[in-house]
């Protein structure tokens, strides 16, 4: 098994709680009214509610069978990102007109039983921590890097790609009161969002999208 300390950059700067200004949830704009009513739900809870999913089927198959050690299955958690400018959003760039990134208060990190995954939670090499310990386990420079494809080493590129998708796992749901606003990619998405009359503050952040 690879040396996880090397993978994450031994001796590198770590993430501090003060570095996490907000968290992020990527979703189709059409889901927002339901989210503002019910919250951001775990996969298990959302399965019985009509919605549009951006999830990749092959990844969801892995997540279905994966369990956080000493805790619940992955599908029992709502999952948020530390950085929305990540491989997941990149792979959904063709949907830029119809998706948004919800802004979530970092206060979620202080809720009971919140778990931090130090890379994509479906990864073979992910490690899970309680919130404070998990934040401090992540390489800050890699997490907030603009790109994850700079290394000439294929394994290091793969590891960085996974780390960019480090997650905050919230049991069952993120309540609507933690949603503070939204970002969209362009004017078309802004118009689509505004048409829902959610009352949620939304602005264009083209630099966040791809």
N, C-alpha and C positions, 0 to 999 in steps of 0.2 A: 504493500500500500504506500502511496506517495507520502512524503513528509508534509503534514498539513501546515506546520509552521513556515516551511519554505514556500508552500503554495500561497499563503496569505501574506508573505513578506516579513520575515523575522526582523525585528528591530524597527519596523516602519511605524509611522504615526498611526495611532488608533483613533477610533471615533469616540468622542465625548458626548455626553448627553446634550450639552449646549450646541453641538454641531447639528443636531437634528431639529430643524426649525419647524418642519411639518413632514407628514407622511403622505403616501399617494396610493390611489386606487384607479386602475384603468378600466373603463367600462363604456359600452355604447351609450350615446346620449339618450336614447329612448328608454333606458333603464332608470334614469335619474329620478323621475317622479316616484317610482316604486321604492327606490333606495331611500329617498327622503321620508317616506312613510314608514318603512320597515327596518331601515338600517342596511348596512353592508353585511349580507348574510354569508355564513359558511356554505360550502357547496352542498352539504347535506340538507341544510334548511332551505336553500334556494331551489332545490330540485323539484319541489312541488309548486313553485310559483312561476307563472309565465314570465320569461325574460329572454333576452338575446345574449348569448355567450360568446366571448372572444377566446375561450380556452382552446388549446390544441388537444385533440383527442388522445394522442399518444402520451402526452404528459399527464393528462387526467387519469389515464389507466394506471400509471405509476403511483400517482398521489392517492388513488382509491385504496391501494393496498399498503400504504406506508403509515407508520404510526410514530408519533413523537415519543421517544423513550420515557417511560414513567408517566405518560400523559395520554392524550387522545389521538385518534387518527387524524391525518392532515385535513380530511374533508369535514372535520368538525370545527375547523378554524376559519375565520375570515382572514384573508391574507392581504397585507399592505406592503408597499415598497418604500425603502429609504430614498431611492432615486428613481424617478419615473423615466428618465432618459436612459433606457436600458434595452437589452435585447428583445424583451417582450414587446415593448412599444415599437421598436424597429421592425419587427415581423408583422406588425399590423398597420404599417404606413399607408397601405392602399385604402384603409378605412378612415383616413384623417378627417374627412368631411363629416363623419358620423360618430366619432368617438370623442371622449373627453378624459381628463385626468382629474379626479376629485381630490381636493386638498383636505387632509385630515389632521386634526390637532395632534401635536406630539404628546399631549397629555394621555393619549391612549397607551403609551409606553408604561405608564404608572398604574394601569389597571391590574387587578389580581389575575394571576395565572397566564399573563401574556408571555409568549415565547418568541425569542429571536432566533432565526435561522441564519447562519453566517454566510450562506450562499443560497442558490435556488433550492427550495425545500425538497424537490424531487431528485436532487443530485445524489450520486452514490457516496460522495464525500462530505456532505453537509453535516454540520454539528449544530445541535440545538441547546439553547441556554435560557435561563431566566433573564428577564429583560436587561437589567443593568450589566450583568456579566457578558451577555451577548453583544451589546453595543461595543464594549471594550475589546471584543475579540476580532473586530473587523478592521481591516487595513483601510484607513481613511482615504489615502491617495488613490487606491484602486476603486473604492466604492464610488467616489465622486469624480473619477476620471471621465473626460469627455468621450474617450474611445477605449475599447477593450481589445483591439486587434493589432496593437503596435509590436508585440513581441514576435520574433522570428521563430520561437519555439511553439509548436502546435499545442503541446500540453499546457503551457503557460497561458496561451490565448484562451483555451477552453476553460481553464480555472478562473481566469479574469472575467470571462463572460458569465460564468455561474455566480461569481461574487457580486457582480453588478446587479444581480437579481436577489440579493439578500432580502429576507422577508421579516415582517412583524406578524406573528400569528395571534389572533385575538379569538378566544373561545366563543363559538356560536355566532356572534354578531358584533359589529361596530355600530353603536347607537347613532341615530341621525344628528344628535346635538354635537357630535365630534366633527361633522362635516362643515368646513368653513368657507368653501368656495370651489371653483373649478377652473381648469385651464383647457383651452382648445387650440387647434393648430392654425386655423385660418378663418376668414370672414364667413365662409359657407358654414363651417361648424358653429361659429358664433350665432349665426342666424337660426340654425337648427336648434341650438340650445335655448335661445331667447324665445322661440316659438312655444316652448313648453310652459313658460310663465311660472317657473319654480320659485322665483324670488331669491335664488342663490346667486351670489356675485360670481361673474365669469369674465375672464379676459383671455386674449390671445397670447400664447407663449410659443411662437414658432420655433424658438431655439430649443425647446424641450422635445419637440416632435422631430420626425425624420423626413 
